[in-house]
Amino acid sequence: MKIGCPTEIKPQEFRVGITPSAAQEAVVHGHEVLIQANAGHGAGFEDHHYVAAGARIVETAEELFESAEMVVKVKEPQAGERRMLREGQLLFTYLHLAPDPEQTRDLLASGATCIAYETVTDDRGGLPLLAPMSEVAGKLAPQVGAWTLQKANGGRGVLLGGVPGVLPARVVVIGGGVVGTQAARVAAGMGASVTVLDRSLNRMRYLDDVYAGAFKTAYASSANTAALVAEADMVIGAVLIPGAAAPKLVSREQLSTMKPGAAIVDVAIDQGGCFETSRATTHQDPIYDVDGIMHYCVANMPGAVARTSTIALGNATMPYMLALADKGWRQACADDPHLLNGLNVHAGKLTYYAVGRALGMDVTSPQLVLKT
Ligand SMILES: NC(=O)c1ccc[n+]([C@@H]2O[C@H](COP(=O)([O-])OP(=O)(O)OC[C@H]3O[C@@H](n4cnc5c(N)ncnc54)[C@H](O)[C@@H]3O)[C@@H](O)[C@H]2O)c1
């Protein structure tokens, strides 16, 4: 199969859909890999790395979309890219269609088959192509929060780990899933005193078994949340209710109970955020002040560490990319129901129920599409 990887054109996106090592695997499997010139530059992969891996460099996105049978990307295709997709072509990337009717309409009109990273599932009920980015964002959260706490950035002027004779900062993590666990591990590793709040007792049992000693857990009742947030130097928002907007767990009123200059890092901002006062920010202008509390709410945190994120994403997507290329999407999805869960659009039909519900559009069962 001809697999093509274009340069990402969404603003501030430095990741790339195929790493040189994934390109090499695909070449070993007998596929032809086309990479747009400079596509990997932002992640530290140059054209010569891809050439050494056996890929071919093409100059323009037009040329790439024209020849590739499967297009592998990171972000959802932008309007100009969607116009280049064609019937019978396979698109494998993050799509996030539920809040995006315009993109959904364009993908349906293109006639292409579109598999979304974020809806591919695994045997443990997880989202294996979303998890690596949650791991990255979780590990970044205490790092950016520590920077936000610095005096020059409007913060409390508190060092996360303290020093001998000075207590460490108190960090509260709301949500103990993938983001929350990684955030708590790093904050504890930096020497902070960390508490993770969750509503899943099973999840807290797991965290307590594995991380007892490193950080504590507490049930996320309103009362516990309010009390712990009031004492915190840093609060990290990491909740997720799949398919829904993040619940607002800390109100604007509660900010007045917090320590002046405390830092909020709302990782859940991509689902609307779990603080009433959160609004999405960018890497260029990541923090803002509400009532003396510093908010960091960057919606694409992994972009800050494009190289690590690209490699982590590539490790996760490669086996699926190879299955799609080796077998064709129909057979690959027939063999793996978890990959079939990634099918969002095929030949003008929407095939993902949650997206149909969100956008009020008709959905065709992916199993039916597979048979016809
Ligand atoms: N900003 C970014 O760049 C970025 C990057 C990656 C992930 N995210 C977002 O981070 C959020 C967390 O992702 P994840 O992969 O850790 O999800 P996850 O499903 O692994 O974990 C979510 C946790 O939240 C808990 N939870 C749900 N409701 C709660 C409540 N009311 N109080 C306390 N805990 C509650 C769940 O029990 C679960 O343990 C998501 O919104 C995700 O989209 C953002």
The ligand as an SDF file (V2000), in Angstrom:
LIG
                    3D

 44 48  0  0  0  0  0  0  0  0999 V2000
   -5.0080   19.4860   27.7440 N   0  0  0  0  0  0  0  0  0  0  0  0
   -4.4000   18.4980   27.0820 C   0  0  0  0  0  0  0  0  0  0  0  0
   -3.4830   18.7070   26.3000 O   0  0  0  0  0  0  0  0  0  0  0  0
   -4.8370   17.0750   27.3100 C   0  0  0  0  0  0  0  0  0  0  0  0
   -4.0390   16.0040   26.8710 C   0  0  0  0  0  0  0  0  0  0  0  0
   -4.4560   14.7050   27.1530 C   0  0  0  0  0  0  0  0  0  0  0  0
   -5.6530   14.4810   27.8510 C   0  0  0  0  0  0  0  0  0  0  0  0
   -6.4140   15.5590   28.2350 N   0  0  0  0  0  0  0  0  0  0  0  0
   -7.6750   15.4250   28.9780 C   0  0  0  0  0  0  0  0  0  0  0  0
   -7.4230   15.0860   30.3320 O   0  0  0  0  0  0  0  0  0  0  0  0
   -8.6340   14.5420   30.8730 C   0  0  0  0  0  0  0  0  0  0  0  0
   -8.3290   13.2590   31.6400 C   0  0  0  0  0  0  0  0  0  0  0  0
   -7.9470   12.2540   30.7130 O   0  0  0  0  0  0  0  0  0  0  0  0
   -7.5420   10.7800   31.1950 P   0  0  0  0  0  0  0  0  0  0  0  0
   -6.9660   10.0950   30.0090 O   0  0  0  0  0  0  0  0  0  0  0  0
   -6.7740   10.8340   32.4510 O   0  0  0  0  0  0  0  0  0  0  0  0
   -8.9760   10.1500   31.5130 O   0  0  0  0  0  0  0  0  0  0  0  0
   -9.2470    8.8300   32.3880 P   0  0  0  0  0  0  0  0  0  0  0  0
  -10.5790    8.3070   31.9340 O   0  0  0  0  0  0  0  0  0  0  0  0
   -8.0770    7.9310   32.3790 O   0  0  0  0  0  0  0  0  0  0  0  0
   -9.3810    9.3990   33.8850 O   0  0  0  0  0  0  0  0  0  0  0  0
  -10.4370   10.2200   34.3130 C   0  0  0  0  0  0  0  0  0  0  0  0
  -10.6470   10.0070   35.7910 C   0  0  0  0  0  0  0  0  0  0  0  0
  -11.5890   10.9980   36.2440 O   0  0  0  0  0  0  0  0  0  0  0  0
  -12.3540   10.3750   37.2740 C   0  0  0  0  0  0  0  0  0  0  0  0
  -13.5680   11.1680   37.4920 N   0  0  0  0  0  0  0  0  0  0  0  0
  -14.6730   11.2630   36.7390 C   0  0  0  0  0  0  0  0  0  0  0  0
  -15.5500   12.1130   37.3010 N   0  0  0  0  0  0  0  0  0  0  0  0
  -14.9660   12.5640   38.4450 C   0  0  0  0  0  0  0  0  0  0  0  0
  -15.3750   13.4830   39.4540 C   0  0  0  0  0  0  0  0  0  0  0  0
  -16.5440   14.0920   39.4150 N   0  0  0  0  0  0  0  0  0  0  0  0
  -14.5160   13.7210   40.4830 N   0  0  0  0  0  0  0  0  0  0  0  0
  -13.3090   13.1190   40.5330 C   0  0  0  0  0  0  0  0  0  0  0  0
  -12.8750   12.2240   39.6090 N   0  0  0  0  0  0  0  0  0  0  0  0
  -13.7000   11.9700   38.5680 C   0  0  0  0  0  0  0  0  0  0  0  0
  -12.6080    8.9740   36.7310 C   0  0  0  0  0  0  0  0  0  0  0  0
  -12.9990    8.0660   37.7510 O   0  0  0  0  0  0  0  0  0  0  0  0
  -11.2290    8.6350   36.1430 C   0  0  0  0  0  0  0  0  0  0  0  0
  -10.4060    7.9720   37.0840 O   0  0  0  0  0  0  0  0  0  0  0  0
   -9.5610   14.3360   29.6660 C   0  0  0  0  0  0  0  0  0  0  0  0
  -10.4520   15.4100   29.5800 O   0  0  0  0  0  0  0  0  0  0  0  0
   -8.6110   14.3450   28.5090 C   0  0  0  0  0  0  0  0  0  0  0  0
   -9.2590   14.6900   27.2830 O   0  0  0  0  0  0  0  0  0  0  0  0
   -6.0260   16.8360   27.9600 C   0  0  0  0  0  0  0  0  0  0  0  0
  1  2  1  0
  2  3  2  0
  2  4  1  0
  4  5  1  0
  4 44  2  0
  5  6  2  0
  6  7  1  0
  7  8  2  0
  8  9  1  0
  8 44  1  0
  9 10  1  0
  9 42  1  0
 10 11  1  0
 11 12  1  0
 11 40  1  0
 12 13  1  0
 13 14  1  0
 14 15  2  0
 14 16  1  0
 14 17  1  0
 17 18  1  0
 18 19  2  0
 18 20  1  0
 18 21  1  0
 21 22  1  0
 22 23  1  0
 23 24  1  0
 23 38  1  0
 24 25  1  0
 25 26  1  0
 25 36  1  0
 26 27  1  0
 26 35  1  0
 27 28  2  0
 28 29  1  0
 29 30  1  0
 29 35  2  0
 30 31  1  0
 30 32  2  0
 32 33  1  0
 33 34  2  0
 34 35  1  0
 36 37  1  0
 36 38  1  0
 38 39  1  0
 40 41  1  0
 40 42  1  0
 42 43  1  0
M  CHG  2   8   1  16  -1
M  END
$$$$
